[in-house]
Amino acid sequence: MREDGKIDYVELPGGDLIPLKRFYSQAFGWTFTDYGPSYAAISEGLDGGFNGDAAEQPALPLVILYAHDLEAMEAKVRAAGGAIVHPIYAFPGGRRFHFRDPGGNELAVWSEG
């Protein structure tokens, strides 16, 4: 249910959407709804999308995904063509790694313990 003042949508810069969609599909099993040639919407937990219009790409906060098996997810990210920016490391409350997708977006994946 959508509520006032709650995070409702995350939009990332996209550039060339074809390799981005291929990467997220292979690494995480995401699906997309295309809205014209420069926008691909996602609905994978929190709704969001990729904006392929270079004129509309602001600096963005870090988006963090979850994985039950962090090592397996890191391997999937590598196999799909993601670049590991920070290998798996521990932090208070869990472990995580950061990666860069084919569009240059940096995201992270975390796991408990």
Secondary structure, DSSP 8 states (H G I E B T S, - for coil): ---TTS---EEEE-SSHHHHHHHHHHHH---EEE-STTEEEEESSSEEEEE--GGG------EEEE-SSHHHHHHHHHHTT-EEEEEEEEETTEEEEEEE-TTS-EEEEEE--
